Amino acid sequence: TAFRAVVGYATSVDLSGLAFVRGGATVKWTPEVSPNCSAPADVALGGEQVLSDGAAEFNFTTPGFNFRLCHLNPGASAFAEAEDVVVDVYAVTGTDRVFVPAGAE
């Protein structure tokens, strides 16, 4: 599952359809180059968020690709990496705008 976000814009990520998600889980993103789910949450990657109705809102402040999702379900003792769940975060650096229709890949 791949998500897209833009630096500086709040992005709601709906994880309710994924099997590993439990109500009240805490989620965070970690860089692909070091998918260390035990590392503290990176504020530039939206910090830690608690899922509400299967979704969480992130506000990214740094661009990058293939950030990996880590999750901590209620009762679990440590964060775990969610296999194949990534986000690409884009930065808008000019006045040209590219619009991608919803659902376009």
MMTF fields as JSON, N, C-alpha, C and O atoms, coordinates in Angstrom:
{
  "mmtfVersion": "1.0.0",
  "mmtfProducer": "UNKNOWN",
  "numBonds": 419,
  "numAtoms": 420,
  "numGroups": 105,
  "numChains": 1,
  "numModels": 1,
  "chainsPerModel": [1],
  "groupsPerChain": [105],
  "chainIdList": ["A"],
  "bondAtomList": [4, 2, 8, 6, 12, 10, 16, 14, 20, 18, 24, 22, 28, 26, 32, 30, 36, 34, 40, 38, 44, 42, 48, 46, 52, 50, 56, 54, 60, 58, 64, 62, 68, 66, 72, 70, 76, 74, 80, 78, 84, 82, 88, 86, 92, 90, 96, 94, 100, 98, 104, 102, 108, 106, 112, 110, 116, 114, 120, 118, 124, 122, 128, 126, 132, 130, 136, 134, 140, 138, 144, 142, 148, 146, 152, 150, 156, 154, 160, 158, 164, 162, 168, 166, 172, 170, 176, 174, 180, 178, 184, 182, 188, 186, 192, 190, 196, 194, 200, 198, 204, 202, 208, 206, 212, 210, 216, 214, 220, 218, 224, 222, 228, 226, 232, 230, 236, 234, 240, 238, 244, 242, 248, 246, 252, 250, 256, 254, 260, 258, 264, 262, 268, 266, 272, 270, 276, 274, 280, 278, 284, 282, 288, 286, 292, 290, 296, 294, 300, 298, 304, 302, 308, 306, 312, 310, 316, 314, 320, 318, 324, 322, 328, 326, 332, 330, 336, 334, 340, 338, 344, 342, 348, 346, 352, 350, 356, 354, 360, 358, 364, 362, 368, 366, 372, 370, 376, 374, 380, 378, 384, 382, 388, 386, 392, 390, 396, 394, 400, 398, 404, 402, 408, 406, 412, 410, 416, 414],
  "bondOrderList": [1, 1, 1, 1, 1, 1, 1, 1, 1, 1, 1, 1, 1, 1, 1, 1, 1, 1, 1, 1, 1, 1, 1, 1, 1, 1, 1, 1, 1, 1, 1, 1, 1, 1, 1, 1, 1, 1, 1, 1, 1, 1, 1, 1, 1, 1, 1, 1, 1, 1, 1, 1, 1, 1, 1, 1, 1, 1, 1, 1, 1, 1, 1, 1, 1, 1, 1, 1, 1, 1, 1, 1, 1, 1, 1, 1, 1, 1, 1, 1, 1, 1, 1, 1, 1, 1, 1, 1, 1, 1, 1, 1, 1, 1, 1, 1, 1, 1, 1, 1, 1, 1, 1, 1],
  "groupList": [{"groupName": "THR", "atomNameList": ["N", "CA", "C", "O"], "elementList": ["N", "C", "C", "O"], "formalChargeList": [0, 0, 0, 0], "bondAtomList": [1, 0, 2, 1, 3, 2], "bondOrderList": [1, 1, 2], "singleLetterCode": "T", "chemCompType": "L-PEPTIDE LINKING"}, {"groupName": "ALA", "atomNameList": ["N", "CA", "C", "O"], "elementList": ["N", "C", "C", "O"], "formalChargeList": [0, 0, 0, 0], "bondAtomList": [1, 0, 2, 1, 3, 2], "bondOrderList": [1, 1, 2], "singleLetterCode": "A", "chemCompType": "L-PEPTIDE LINKING"}, {"groupName": "PHE", "atomNameList": ["N", "CA", "C", "O"], "elementList": ["N", "C", "C", "O"], "formalChargeList": [0, 0, 0, 0], "bondAtomList": [1, 0, 2, 1, 3, 2], "bondOrderList": [1, 1, 2], "singleLetterCode": "F", "chemCompType": "L-PEPTIDE LINKING"}, {"groupName": "ARG", "atomNameList": ["N", "CA", "C", "O"], "elementList": ["N", "C", "C", "O"], "formalChargeList": [0, 0, 0, 0], "bondAtomList": [1, 0, 2, 1, 3, 2], "bondOrderList": [1, 1, 2], "singleLetterCode": "R", "chemCompType": "L-PEPTIDE LINKING"}, {"groupName": "VAL", "atomNameList": ["N", "CA", "C", "O"], "elementList": ["N", "C", "C", "O"], "formalChargeList": [0, 0, 0, 0], "bondAtomList": [1, 0, 2, 1, 3, 2], "bondOrderList": [1, 1, 2], "singleLetterCode": "V", "chemCompType": "L-PEPTIDE LINKING"}, {"groupName": "GLY", "atomNameList": ["N", "CA", "C", "O"], "elementList": ["N", "C", "C", "O"], "formalChargeList": [0, 0, 0, 0], "bondAtomList": [1, 0, 2, 1, 3, 2], "bondOrderList": [1, 1, 2], "singleLetterCode": "G", "chemCompType": "PEPTIDE LINKING"}, {"groupName": "TYR", "atomNameList": ["N", "CA", "C", "O"], "elementList": ["N", "C", "C", "O"], "formalChargeList": [0, 0, 0, 0], "bondAtomList": [1, 0, 2, 1, 3, 2], "bondOrderList": [1, 1, 2], "singleLetterCode": "Y", "chemCompType": "L-PEPTIDE LINKING"}, {"groupName": "SER", "atomNameList": ["N", "CA", "C", "O"], "elementList": ["N", "C", "C", "O"], "formalChargeList": [0, 0, 0, 0], "bondAtomList": [1, 0, 2, 1, 3, 2], "bondOrderList": [1, 1, 2], "singleLetterCode": "S", "chemCompType": "L-PEPTIDE LINKING"}, {"groupName": "ASP", "atomNameList": ["N", "CA", "C", "O"], "elementList": ["N", "C", "C", "O"], "formalChargeList": [0, 0, 0, 0], "bondAtomList": [1, 0, 2, 1, 3, 2], "bondOrderList": [1, 1, 2], "singleLetterCode": "D", "chemCompType": "L-PEPTIDE LINKING"}, {"groupName": "LEU", "atomNameList": ["N", "CA", "C", "O"], "elementList": ["N", "C", "C", "O"], "formalChargeList": [0, 0, 0, 0], "bondAtomList": [1, 0, 2, 1, 3, 2], "bondOrderList": [1, 1, 2], "singleLetterCode": "L", "chemCompType": "L-PEPTIDE LINKING"}, {"groupName": "LYS", "atomNameList": ["N", "CA", "C", "O"], "elementList": ["N", "C", "C", "O"], "formalChargeList": [0, 0, 0, 0], "bondAtomList": [1, 0, 2, 1, 3, 2], "bondOrderList": [1, 1, 2], "singleLetterCode": "K", "chemCompType": "L-PEPTIDE LINKING"}, {"groupName": "TRP", "atomNameList": ["N", "CA", "C", "O"], "elementList": ["N", "C", "C", "O"], "formalChargeList": [0, 0, 0, 0], "bondAtomList": [1, 0, 2, 1, 3, 2], "bondOrderList": [1, 1, 2], "singleLetterCode": "W", "chemCompType": "L-PEPTIDE LINKING"}, {"groupName": "PRO", "atomNameList": ["N", "CA", "C", "O"], "elementList": ["N", "C", "C", "O"], "formalChargeList": [0, 0, 0, 0], "bondAtomList": [1, 0, 2, 1, 3, 2], "bondOrderList": [1, 1, 2], "singleLetterCode": "P", "chemCompType": "L-PEPTIDE LINKING"}, {"groupName": "GLU", "atomNameList": ["N", "CA", "C", "O"], "elementList": ["N", "C", "C", "O"], "formalChargeList": [0, 0, 0, 0], "bondAtomList": [1, 0, 2, 1, 3, 2], "bondOrderList": [1, 1, 2], "singleLetterCode": "E", "chemCompType": "L-PEPTIDE LINKING"}, {"groupName": "ASN", "atomNameList": ["N", "CA", "C", "O"], "elementList": ["N", "C", "C", "O"], "formalChargeList": [0, 0, 0, 0], "bondAtomList": [1, 0, 2, 1, 3, 2], "bondOrderList": [1, 1, 2], "singleLetterCode": "N", "chemCompType": "L-PEPTIDE LINKING"}, {"groupName": "CYS", "atomNameList": ["N", "CA", "C", "O"], "elementList": ["N", "C", "C", "O"], "formalChargeList": [0, 0, 0, 0], "bondAtomList": [1, 0, 2, 1, 3, 2], "bondOrderList": [1, 1, 2], "singleLetterCode": "C", "chemCompType": "L-PEPTIDE LINKING"}, {"groupName": "GLN", "atomNameList": ["N", "CA", "C", "O"], "elementList": ["N", "C", "C", "O"], "formalChargeList": [0, 0, 0, 0], "bondAtomList": [1, 0, 2, 1, 3, 2], "bondOrderList": [1, 1, 2], "singleLetterCode": "Q", "chemCompType": "L-PEPTIDE LINKING"}, {"groupName": "HIS", "atomNameList": ["N", "CA", "C", "O"], "elementList": ["N", "C", "C", "O"], "formalChargeList": [0, 0, 0, 0], "bondAtomList": [1, 0, 2, 1, 3, 2], "bondOrderList": [1, 1, 2], "singleLetterCode": "H", "chemCompType": "L-PEPTIDE LINKING"}],
  "groupTypeList": [0, 1, 2, 3, 1, 4, 4, 5, 6, 1, 0, 7, 4, 8, 9, 7, 5, 9, 1, 2, 4, 3, 5, 5, 1, 0, 4, 10, 11, 0, 12, 13, 4, 7, 12, 14, 15, 7, 1, 12, 1, 8, 4, 1, 9, 5, 5, 13, 16, 4, 9, 7, 8, 5, 1, 1, 13, 2, 14, 2, 0, 0, 12, 5, 2, 14, 2, 3, 9, 15, 17, 9, 14, 12, 5, 1, 7, 1, 2, 1, 13, 1, 13, 8, 4, 4, 4, 8, 4, 6, 1, 4, 0, 5, 0, 8, 3, 4, 2, 4, 12, 1, 5, 1, 13],
  "groupIdList": [1, 2, 3, 4, 5, 6, 7, 8, 9, 10, 11, 12, 13, 14, 15, 16, 17, 18, 19, 20, 21, 22, 23, 24, 25, 26, 27, 28, 29, 30, 31, 32, 33, 34, 35, 36, 37, 38, 39, 40, 41, 42, 43, 44, 45, 46, 47, 48, 49, 50, 51, 52, 53, 54, 55, 56, 57, 58, 59, 60, 61, 62, 63, 64, 65, 66, 67, 68, 69, 70, 71, 72, 73, 74, 75, 76, 77, 78, 79, 80, 81, 82, 83, 84, 85, 86, 87, 88, 89, 90, 91, 92, 93, 94, 95, 96, 97, 98, 99, 100, 101, 102, 103, 104, 105],
  "secStructList": [7, 3, 3, 3, 3, 3, 6, 6, 1, 3, 3, 3, 3, 3, 7, 6, 6, 1, 6, 6, 7, 7, 6, 6, 7, 3, 3, 3, 3, 3, 7, 6, 6, 1, 7, 7, 6, 6, 1, 7, 7, 7, 4, 4, 4, 6, 7, 7, 3, 3, 7, 5, 6, 6, 3, 3, 3, 3, 3, 7, 7, 1, 7, 3, 3, 3, 3, 3, 3, 3, 3, 3, 7, 6, 6, 7, 1, 1, 7, 3, 3, 3, 3, 3, 3, 3, 3, 3, 3, 3, 7, 7, 7, 1, 1, 7, 7, 7, 7, 7, 7, 6, 6, 7, 7],
  "xCoordList": [0.848, 0.0, 0.892, 1.779, 0.656, 1.466, 0.584, -0.496, 1.058, 0.372, 1.24, 2.45, 0.611, 1.33, 0.96, -0.168, 1.941, 1.708, 2.547, 3.464, 2.221, 2.96, 3.433, 2.669, 4.697, 5.273, 4.404, 4.024, 4.094, 3.361, 1.85, 1.147, 1.338, -0.109, -0.492, 0.095, -1.466, -1.922, -2.472, -3.235, -2.071, -2.477, -3.108, -2.479, -4.346, -5.027, -4.701, -4.869, -4.234, -3.873, -4.862, -4.911, -5.648, -6.659, -6.084, -5.822, -5.889, -5.316, -6.356, -6.009, -7.631, -8.678, -8.831, -9.342, -8.409, -8.561, -7.402, -7.414, -6.4, -5.228, -5.355, -5.773, -4.994, -5.226, -4.508, -5.02, -3.331, -2.555, -3.085, -2.712, -3.943, -4.399, -5.402, -6.355, -5.175, -6.105, -6.605, -5.904, -7.786, -8.327, -7.408, -6.954, -7.132, -6.282, -4.797, -4.0, -4.396, -2.978, -2.279, -2.889, -1.009, -0.165, 0.699, 1.251, 0.814, 1.589, 2.582, 2.386, 3.659, 4.676, 5.402, 5.312, 6.124, 6.888, 8.365, 8.813, 9.125, 10.571, 11.233, 10.652, 12.437, 13.083, 13.38, 13.673, 13.299, 13.569, 15.0, 15.267, 15.923, 17.331, 17.632, 18.627, 16.793, 16.982, 15.623, 15.226, 14.902, 13.569, 13.664, 13.423, 14.018, 14.18, 12.946, 12.846, 12.026, 10.768, 10.93, 10.019, 12.07, 12.272, 12.836, 12.906, 13.236, 13.761, 12.633, 11.477, 12.953, 11.918, 11.261, 11.883, 10.018, 9.291, 9.964, 10.413, 10.03, 10.629, 9.534, 8.597, 9.654, 8.647, 8.531, 7.434, 9.647, 9.618, 8.799, 8.361, 8.594, 7.79, 6.403, 5.732, 5.977, 4.63, 4.495, 3.39, 5.584, 5.538, 4.731, 4.47, 4.335, 3.469, 2.029, 1.715, 1.153, -0.275, -1.063, -0.683, -2.143, -3.038, -4.168, -4.794, -4.415, -5.473, -6.837, -7.131, -7.646, -9.028, -9.897, -9.795, -10.734, -11.537, -10.656, -11.042, -9.47, -8.573, -7.73, -7.0, -7.804, -7.058, -6.241, -6.538, -5.206, -4.378, -3.986, -3.879, -3.772, -3.385, -1.928, -1.516, -1.158, 0.255, 0.528, -0.086, 1.458, 1.912, 3.424, 4.182, 3.849, 5.262, 5.954, 5.385, 7.192, 7.952, 9.224, 10.022, 9.415, 10.578, 10.148, 9.359, 10.663, 10.315, 11.148, 12.197, 10.673, 11.415, 10.521, 9.312, 11.149, 10.413, 10.56, 11.57, 9.539, 9.526, 9.693, 10.341, 9.111, 9.089, 8.224, 7.155, 8.685, 8.005, 7.12, 7.46, 5.978, 5.053, 5.409, 5.655, 5.433, 5.603, 4.319, 3.712, 3.908, 2.67, 2.86, 3.641, 2.134, 2.129, 0.676, -0.046, 0.256, -1.125, -1.278, -0.316, -2.466, -2.686, -2.289, -2.654, -1.545, -1.099, 0.236, 0.845, 0.707, 2.003, 3.12, 2.914, 4.296, 5.4, 6.348, 7.16, 6.261, 7.182, 6.529, 5.631, 6.996, 6.553, 7.027, 8.081, 6.239, 6.597, 6.441, 5.604, 7.254, 7.139, 5.956, 5.75, 5.186, 4.07, 4.63, 5.022, 4.665, 5.226, 4.503, 3.274, 5.28, 4.755, 3.812, 2.998, 3.9, 3.116, 4.105, 4.905, 4.042, 5.001, 4.282, 3.128, 4.998, 4.505, 5.637, 6.791, 5.294, 6.208, 5.754, 4.582, 6.682, 6.358, 7.047, 8.27, 6.25, 6.746, 6.814, 6.019, 7.772, 7.89, 7.526, 7.944, 6.754, 6.42, 7.46, 7.545, 8.25, 9.367, 9.237, 10.124, 8.163, 7.998, 6.539, 5.684, 6.272, 4.896, 4.108, 2.882, 4.788, 4.077, 3.355, 3.877, 2.168, 1.374, 1.032, 0.695, 1.125, 0.739, -0.387, -0.239, -1.492, -2.642, -2.767, -2.752, -2.891, -3.085, -4.486, -4.834, -5.303, -6.675, -6.69, -5.801, -7.677, -7.805, -7.851, -8.572, -7.077, -7.048, -6.074, -5.875, -5.46, -4.497, -3.199, -2.767, -2.585, -1.31, -0.227, 0.924],
  "yCoordList": [-1.169, 0.0, 1.229, 1.363, 2.116, 3.324, 4.553, 4.638, 5.493, 6.757, 7.873, 7.713, 9.006, 10.202, 11.362, 11.462, 12.247, 13.43, 14.572, 14.359, 15.79, 16.986, 17.688, 17.862, 18.087, 18.798, 19.998, 20.778, 20.137, 21.298, 21.184, 22.096, 20.087, 19.878, 18.646, 17.577, 18.797, 17.666, 16.588, 16.871, 15.352, 14.218, 13.163, 12.677, 12.813, 11.748, 10.418, 10.259, 9.471, 8.148, 7.151, 6.966, 6.51, 5.549, 4.142, 3.629, 3.527, 2.187, 1.148, 0.007, 1.537, 0.658, -0.653, -1.623, -0.714, -1.946, -2.909, -3.975, -2.56, -3.411, -4.336, -3.915, -5.586, -6.628, -6.388, -6.774, -5.758, -5.607, -4.517, -4.466, -3.649, -2.493, -2.907, -3.636, -2.435, -2.66, -1.302, -0.3, -1.263, -0.012, 0.587, -0.11, 1.87, 2.559, 2.365, 2.756, 1.771, 1.572, 2.921, 3.899, 2.959, 4.124, 3.844, 2.753, 4.833, 4.644, 5.782, 6.883, 5.499, 6.499, 6.028, 4.86, 6.951, 6.647, 6.658, 7.409, 5.818, 5.752, 5.698, 5.145, 6.264, 6.248, 4.829, 3.944, 4.624, 3.305, 2.873, 1.695, 3.827, 3.469, 2.916, 2.215, 3.221, 2.679, 2.408, 3.094, 1.399, 1.141, 0.573, -0.612, 1.445, 1.065, 1.531, 2.695, 0.629, 1.001, 1.314, 1.872, 0.967, 1.274, 2.683, 3.16, 3.35, 4.722, 5.683, 5.427, 6.784, 7.781, 8.303, 8.341, 8.694, 9.237, 10.514, 11.332, 10.676, 11.845, 12.876, 12.619, 14.034, 15.083, 15.486, 15.805, 15.478, 15.836, 14.84, 15.155, 13.643, 12.62, 12.498, 11.479, 13.519, 13.545, 13.054, 13.067, 12.619, 12.156, 10.887, 10.177, 10.598, 9.454, 9.905, 10.971, 9.094, 9.406, 8.173, 7.041, 8.403, 7.314, 7.236, 8.243, 6.03, 5.858, 6.147, 5.743, 6.84, 7.107, 6.615, 7.129, 5.644, 5.025, 4.53, 4.607, 4.02, 3.435, 4.423, 4.024, 5.716, 6.729, 7.612, 7.728, 8.225, 9.176, 10.295, 10.091, 11.484, 12.635, 12.983, 13.117, 13.127, 13.46, 14.775, 15.08, 15.549, 16.779, 16.654, 16.862, 16.315, 16.099, 17.431, 18.326, 17.555, 18.771, 18.507, 19.42, 17.282, 16.949, 15.994, 15.08, 16.201, 15.295, 14.019, 13.975, 12.996, 11.743, 10.658, 10.834, 9.526, 8.426, 7.15, 6.927, 6.337, 5.011, 5.048, 4.172, 6.063, 6.03, 4.838, 4.619, 4.076, 2.853, 3.117, 3.914, 2.435, 2.59, 1.612, 0.43, 2.126, 1.303, 1.436, 2.507, 0.351, 0.387, -0.297, -1.238, 0.195, -0.366, -0.585, 0.364, -1.834, -2.146, -2.156, -2.444, -1.848, -1.897, -3.265, -4.304, -3.248, -4.486, -4.992, -5.856, -4.482, -4.892, -4.179, -3.096, -4.79, -4.206, -3.375, -2.622, -3.498, -2.761, -2.478, -3.199, -1.416, -1.097, -2.194, -2.797, -2.44, -3.392, -2.703, -1.815, -3.117, -2.546, -3.178, -4.39, -2.343, -2.817, -3.12, -2.207, -4.375, -4.772, -4.085, -4.062, -3.53, -2.963, -1.776, -1.514, -1.051, 0.174, 1.33, 1.452, 2.188, 3.281, 4.583, 4.59, 5.687, 6.989, 7.711, 7.676, 8.357, 9.24, 10.663, 10.995, 11.497, 12.868, 13.817, 13.81, 14.622, 15.531, 16.956, 17.354, 17.719, 19.138, 19.936, 19.596, 20.987, 21.892, 23.006, 23.762, 23.093, 24.039, 25.156, 26.004, 25.174, 26.206, 26.569, 26.159, 27.346, 27.785, 26.842, 26.941, 25.929, 24.964, 23.97, 23.543, 23.614, 22.665, 21.471, 21.609, 20.307, 19.075, 18.479, 18.245, 18.238, 17.647, 16.192, 15.87, 15.321, 13.904, 13.549, 13.727, 13.053, 12.689, 11.627, 10.778, 11.674, 10.684, 9.297, 9.054, 8.388, 7.008, 6.759, 5.61, 7.815, 7.629, 7.101, 7.547, 6.185, 5.613, 5.915, 5.525],
  "zCoordList": [0.0, 0.0, 0.0, 0.843, -0.939, -1.044, -0.894, -1.48, -0.107, 0.093, -0.453, -0.613, -0.737, -1.183, -0.283, 0.2, -0.063, 0.759, 0.209, -0.584, 0.639, 0.244, 1.509, 2.458, 1.511, 2.657, 3.004, 2.131, 4.294, 4.772, 4.709, 5.143, 4.18, 4.094, 4.906, 4.739, 5.775, 6.576, 5.647, 4.723, 5.912, 5.088, 5.98, 6.92, 5.685, 6.419, 5.749, 4.54, 6.549, 6.062, 6.653, 7.869, 5.795, 6.241, 6.161, 5.073, 7.316, 7.402, 7.804, 8.111, 7.804, 8.338, 7.571, 8.131, 6.317, 5.552, 5.689, 5.075, 6.48, 6.609, 7.813, 8.891, 7.618, 8.624, 9.945, 10.996, 9.918, 11.153, 12.071, 13.244, 11.563, 12.329, 13.397, 13.123, 14.606, 15.711, 16.181, 16.044, 16.722, 17.242, 18.283, 19.19, 18.162, 19.123, 18.905, 19.759, 17.786, 17.501, 17.336, 16.905, 17.679, 17.465, 16.239, 16.098, 15.354, 14.128, 13.952, 14.467, 13.212, 12.891, 11.634, 11.254, 10.992, 9.786, 10.114, 10.98, 9.416, 9.595, 8.214, 7.281, 8.069, 6.752, 6.282, 7.086, 4.967, 4.393, 4.648, 4.886, 4.6, 4.76, 6.145, 6.332, 7.102, 8.454, 9.086, 10.028, 8.566, 9.122, 10.54, 10.771, 11.474, 12.868, 13.628, 14.017, 13.832, 14.477, 15.96, 16.571, 16.548, 17.963, 18.167, 19.299, 17.083, 17.189, 17.542, 17.205, 18.217, 18.522, 17.236, 16.174, 17.358, 16.208, 15.726, 16.53, 14.425, 13.805, 13.547, 12.79, 14.173, 14.006, 12.542, 12.082, 11.79, 10.373, 9.553, 8.446, 10.094, 9.42, 10.05, 9.883, 10.764, 11.314, 12.735, 13.279, 13.361, 14.744, 14.913, 13.941, 16.14, 16.442, 16.477, 17.006, 15.912, 15.886, 16.336, 16.038, 17.043, 17.449, 16.427, 16.097, 15.934, 14.944, 15.555, 16.68, 14.805, 15.179, 14.025, 12.911, 14.278, 13.219, 12.075, 10.908, 12.413, 11.426, 10.658, 9.749, 10.995, 10.24, 11.19, 12.379, 10.621, 11.36, 10.411, 9.202, 10.973, 10.171, 10.456, 11.608, 9.375, 9.484, 8.767, 7.744, 9.32, 8.668, 8.502, 9.45, 7.297, 7.008, 6.75, 6.126, 7.239, 7.008, 6.208, 5.994, 5.77, 4.946, 3.832, 4.071, 2.617, 1.527, 1.58, 2.223, 0.905, 0.799, 0.246, 0.095, -0.055, -0.663, 0.159, 0.826, 0.09, 0.724, 2.237, 2.81, 2.895, 4.349, 4.755, 4.184, 5.732, 6.163, 7.374, 8.249, 7.411, 8.534, 9.653, 9.41, 10.876, 12.071, 12.89, 12.929, 13.54, 14.323, 15.673, 15.811, 16.647, 17.995, 18.376, 18.681, 18.356, 18.712, 20.227, 20.94, 20.728, 22.169, 22.732, 22.182, 23.821, 24.453, 23.935, 24.566, 22.808, 22.27, 23.03, 23.578, 23.059, 23.817, 22.957, 23.494, 21.629, 20.763, 19.417, 18.982, 18.765, 17.413, 16.457, 16.66, 15.42, 14.372, 13.023, 12.865, 12.049, 10.71, 10.001, 10.066, 9.327, 8.511, 7.122, 6.395, 6.765, 5.476, 4.326, 4.274, 3.411, 2.161, 2.334, 1.449, 3.449, 3.607, 3.636, 4.563, 2.599, 2.462, 2.136, 1.707, 2.351, 1.928, 1.195, 1.623, 0.101, -0.614, -0.321, -0.494, 0.123, 0.494, -0.484, -0.62, -1.153, -2.178, -1.651, -0.8, -2.166, -1.847, -3.086, -4.193, -2.907, -4.003, -3.963, -2.995, -5.035, -5.015, -6.044, -6.141, -6.804, -7.811, -7.972, -7.187, -9.003, -9.218, -10.117, -10.186, -10.809, -11.648, -10.758, -9.728, -11.162, -10.38, -11.248, -12.424, -10.652, -11.328, -10.514, -9.314, -11.152, -10.47, -10.891, -12.079, -9.903, -10.168, -9.743, -8.576, -10.651, -10.291, -9.191, -9.132, -8.346, -7.269, -7.875, -8.843, -7.3, -7.765, -8.899, -9.295, -9.434, -10.529, -9.956, -8.893, -10.621, -10.153, -11.151, -10.952]
}
